[in-house]
């Protein structure tokens, strides 16, 4: 990852985490926060962080093997959805917001990531993969019809 990108990610994460902290403070004072939201968010957070982490570990292991040079990865969790790592990220970010700021903040954050990934990130990555991998990517798209969330087109 280039230094500029790493700095942008660090700034973005700082802003998100700060907003969640502020939302928690405001919600707890105004009673918008609830223990029920916390109990629901913990397993969603765990599932999301596991989906993102495991999928990236699987892809890295594939890419680190010299025999796979120039090949697109579509195994492991990526066999369920082509961008399942983004799905995991959206789940844990939304759950973190739900735990910290309540139902409205959690839904807003999850919706923001859903919209961003589906309108910007995924189309950009699809175009990149199409150009880089050609027919290989088209075969993956036929084999894995789900883009973001398994079993949802």
N, C-alpha and C positions, 0 to 999 in steps of 0.2 A: 504494500500500500504506500503510495507516495506521501511524503511528509505533509503536504497541503491537505490531502484527503484525511489523513489521521488527525490533523488539527481541527478540521471541520467536524469530524465525527465526535471528537472530544467536546467541542463547543456545543454541538447538538445534544449530546448526552447530558451535559451540565445543565442546559436549559430545561430539558425534559424532567430531569430529576429535581431541579429547583421548583418547577411548576407543580410537580407532584407533592413536594413538601409544603408549598404554599396552599395547595388545594386541601391537603390534610389538615393543616392548621385552621383554615377558614371553615371547612366542613365540620370539624370537631366542635368548633365554637357555635356554629349555627345548627347543629344536630342533623346535618345532611349525611354525615358519616354513620355507618351502622356496622355492627359486628357481623351481621348476615353477609354484607358485601365482602368483608374480610374473609369469612369462611368460604365463600364461593370463589374468591379471587385466588386463594392459595393453590388449589389444585389446577386452576387454569394457568397460573403463573408457572407452576412446576411443569405442566405439560408443554407449554410454549417454550420455556428455556431448554427443556430436553429435546424437543423437536428441532429447534434451531441448532443447538450444539451438536447433537448426534448427526444430523444431516451434513453439517459442515465438516465434521471429523471423517465421516464416510467419504465425502467428496475429496477431501485432502489426501486420504489414503490412496484413493484411486489415481489422483493426479500425480502423486509422488512416485508411482510405479512407472519406470521408463517405457514399459510395453504399452502404456496407455497414452503415449504422446500423440496429440492431435485427435484424441477421441473425446466425445462428449459423455459425461457421466449421467446415467439415468437409473442407477441401482439404488439399493437401500431405501431410505425414506423418499428419495427422489423418484422412485417407481410409483408412488402414490399421487404425487402432484409435482409438476415441473419446477415450481418455485416454493416448495414446502418450507424452505428456510425462512422465507418472508412471512409465511403463515405463522410459524412459530414465534417470530419476532413480534408480529402484531398481537398475538395472544398474550405474550408475557408483558408487553408494554401496556396493553389495555387492562390486564389484570392488576398491574402495578398501580395504574391510575385509579381503578375501582377501589383497591385496598386503601389508597391514600385519600382520595377525594370524593368517593361515593359513586352512585350509579350514573349520574349525569356526566361527571368528569370521565369515568371509565368508558362510557359509550362514546363520548366525544373523541377521546384519544384513539380508541379502537377504530372508529369511523374515519378519522384522519389518516391513519396508516393504511386502512383498507383502500381508501380513495387514492392515496399517493402511490401505493404499490400497483394498483390496477390501472391507473391512468397514466403513470409516468414510468416507474421503475421496470415493471414487467414488459410493457411494449418496447422500451429501450433495450432491455436484455434479450428479448425475443429477436429483435432486429440484429443485434450483435451476434447472437448464436446462429441465426440464419445465414449471416454473411461468413462467419468463421467456419461453421461445420456443414453448411449446405444441406445435402440430402440426408446426412446423418441426423441433423436437427429435425428435419421433416419426419423422419422415421420415429424419433423420440416423441414428437407431437402426436403422431398417430397411435403409438403404443401407450402413451400417458396423456389421456385427453383432459385431465384435470389440471388447471393452471395454478391455482393458489391453494385451494382447500380440497382434500380428497373427497371424491364422490359428488362434488359440486362443480358444475360447468359454468 
